[in-house]
Amino acid sequence: MTNRISGFLFRKIVFVYLLMGLLAYISYSIPISPLFGISGSFTAGFLFLAVAWFGWRAGLLLLVLVYGALIGTQNVDFLLWSHLVEAALIIALNIRWPKLGYIGAGAIYWALIGVPMYVLLSGNSGAINQEMLFYTYIVTACGLCNVLLSELFVYYTPARFYRMSGVAVNPPLRISRALIHLMTAAMIGSSILFLISGSNSYKHTIIKEINNSADQASLALEDGMKTMSPEEQRGIRLNGYMEMATVRRMINNVLASDPYEAVLIGQDGRKLIHTIGGTNYDYDWLKLDDWQNYFSERRMWSPDAAELITTGSSWKKMSFIYPVQMGKFELYVRVPLDTYREQVYSVYNAQMMSCLYVAAIIGLFALIIHRFFITGVRKLAVVSHGIPDKVKAGVAPSWPQSRLEEINSLVGNFRTVTEKLGLMFMESREQAYLDMLTGLPNRRNFNEHLTKVMDELGPEDEIHVVFIDLDRFKHINDTLGHAVGDLLLQQVSFQLLRTVNDRAFIARLGGDEFVLVSTKQRSEVRTIAEDLISKLKRPFLINGEELFVTASMGISSSAISGDDRETIVKNADFAMYEAKAAGGNGYRFYEKPDNDLTQQMRLEFELHKALDRNQIQLHYMPIYNKELGRLVSIEALLRWLHPEFGFVSPAQFIPIAESCGLLKPIGEWVAQEACRQMKEWLDQGLTPAPVAINLSPTQIQMHGIVGYLEQLLEETGMPPDLFEVEITEEVFAKYPERVIAELHRLKRRGVKVWIDDFGTGYSSLGMLNRMPIDGFKIDRTFVKDLHEDSDKRSIIETMMLLSRSRNWLVVAEGVETIEESDALGEAGCWLHQGYYYGRAVPAAQIMSWFAWDHESKGREV
């Protein structure tokens, strides 16, 4: 579903991108021409939009594609190249300095490149100053119109368009930029609107004025011809010198107010007179086919309709031609429109100056608004930035003042919010840094204080950390209830505070654990510990009852533990466990381990933390069927990876776990982790082999592990046929009836039961007969060098006879060589486990065995 949505959005974005390119191409191919000779296009504007919406790389690619198409299909002239340079340079400026925006980049381009280039171009064409100013202003306005429209589309397009089109760009708008938009729109908008609305009216005004002049001239010439006698008119037809001179004077007197070119035609179509005044001869209009018929009506005429660069050139070649009926003669008068340029340009330039005045006034108002509004808002934004951090640091913000009521209202709101935030922060700080029950600093406060003190520690200074744990507090909590336990903790906290006073920093870590941090000398810290031991011996009166509680304390110093915070805390905790192991109600200073007994106590201490620190993990060892050439089961083996001691052997830490009461949580974790891993493999679509976990006699006899396994299988949905347990023969030494009953519960669930290390313990034949097991695992002592020991071979053959009689499966452990593997096969034992087939490995590596199939060759993992 996600892929379909992504594909749909991609198609929409591509469509919008191509549409922008098409519109840019069409805009140049079909320009807008609101005034004589002036044309404009929005090609650059569409390209600017493409850069803003799709990034500068996609925008430049579109620029290359559009102008490449234009160069291939259009007339390549100066206008095309100038548009290309304009678009490319403005895009480059905007990419290099994004804060300029397109308006800023456009203003720089036109001020430094565009305007000088067009001024030089107009000057080379011989244009007068009025025309040059007018044309330069219009071209600049059109260019700035493109950058303005592109920014307006980027900033003011509704968010709905971005959601519909798939375009991900919707930038925030600053008020200062909005004012720039307003000022630029006022200048350009008024100019463009004036051009659009005024061009047609001026054109009609000029044509009307020319027609009026033509009407007056026609009447004057007609009347003048009527005053001439028939003899004089005949003299004109005969090209009489006097008559021709009279007609020339008459035409010049009537038409002298404007430049003109006049041709007098006789009845036979001969040109009798061709005269000019204030202009040059132009024979192109007389070369037209049937030109007399073509100009029998008044019309505008230009010798060519080619696309021109400048406005002035089109006006210079444009003429107004009209006929005059002078009796039996016909006069054709050509009036060049070039004479009206000065009038039009002066009017337009005056109007443009008015537009600039309007823009300047709007800019002044924008500056005032910026001074009184935006400056205040910006100061407010600066002051309000990072308010939570300022409140946390206790820095009082310096709020700005403004003449605008709205800004002052915002300042008041921010001030109120800041004050309330300060109060909330103080409350949350108390909750975050103080223990809610006792009011003492909590663990977080202790960690920060210890870090700060150790950072400030000098080379000759020493710091002590004292761990305090109440003896028998759990018994009080369990027998008298948590309410009484909480009251006791409060009174103990008060006693600690009163005893320690200002000699040390004191905090509660949680439960019945407290900690002190002192920079005093060792002797002073010893005095503090002895004072606490003495004070805590006194009874605490709770609900009318006297309660007695003692404490065990562990003290570590930076002189021995170094300047690492975690190390000094861990060593204080370890010293506290030593004090507890010594009977409690005392204290111990941490000393570096120097004997096996201390190392054993250190392992016990570390084992208490191993599960919480994720140091305990399961590795899996394959059990291989040599006859079938495939994996049949895996055994989950416990591994302890300690950051300091490395891998600790299970033979070393399992007895410690049994002696200190950690076997129950560790055993439950092993079962839970094995089930979790199997479920994960099943959810991945794998077909894992059954997993077996080891259960100690203590777990079955005392800890009710079978009930936990039943609940675990039900909660996790783990298939029982994929779960196996391994026990040793010693499990039947105590409470055999209870053990057999527990194993029968597992069997009814469908869980397989194995006897591990078979042949090394004590099992009577009667007990073997009653054992509810599915098989046994031959201890590696019987497998080692089996191929060289006939006695071991006889024992294994006897075991195989026993297994076949009881329909038990048999696994040989400790298979390390191919000779041992072959010897076992000859004895009829085909299920092998040992380094020859694979070592115990993490879950990620054992997965490769699930699809592995060989006939007889072992594999090392």
Salt bridges, closest charged atoms under 4 A:
GLU131 OE1 - ARG341 NH1 2.77
GLU151 OE2 - ARG177 NH1 3.14
GLU151 OE1 - HIS181 NE2 2.55
ASP215 OD1 - ARG298 NH2 2.51
GLU261 OE2 - HIS274 NE2 2.67
GLU261 OE1 - ARG334 NE 2.63
ASP268 OD2 - ARG270 NE 2.65
ASP304 OD2 - LYS317 NZ 3.48
ASP338 OD1 - ARG341 NE 2.10
ASP435 OD2 - ARG508 NH1 3.00
GLU448 OE2 - ARG444 NE 3.76
GLU462 OE2 - HIS464 NE2 3.54
ASP469 OD2 - LYS580 NZ 2.86
ASP471 OD1 - LYS580 NZ 2.87
ASP478 OD2 - LYS474 NZ 2.96
GLU524 OE2 - ARG503 NH1 3.70
ASP531 OD2 - ARG503 NH1 3.32
ASP573 OD2 - LYS609 NZ 2.95
GLU591 OE2 - ARG522 NH2 3.60
GLU606 OE2 - ARG602 NE 3.29
GLU606 OE1 - ARG613 NH1 3.55
GLU606 OE1 - HIS642 NE2 2.97
GLU635 OE1 - LYS777 NZ 2.95
GLU644 OE1 - LYS570 NZ 3.93
GLU644 OE1 - ARG602 NH2 3.14
GLU668 OE2 - LYS664 NZ 2.91
GLU673 OE2 - ARG676 NH2 2.80
GLU680 OE1 - ARG676 NH1 2.77
GLU710 OE1 - ARG745 NH2 2.49
GLU710 OE2 - ARG749 NE 3.94
GLU726 OE2 - LYS777 NZ 2.75
GLU737 OE1 - ARG770 NH2 2.74
GLU742 OE2 - ARG745 NH1 2.99
ASP774 OD1 - LYS747 NZ 2.61
GLU788 OE2 - HIS787 NE2 3.50
GLU797 OE2 - ARG793 NE 3.40
GLU813 OE2 - LYS777 NZ 3.62
GLU816 OE2 - ARG780 NH2 3.03
ASP822 OD1 - LYS626 NZ 3.36
GLU826 OE1 - ARG793 NH1 3.40
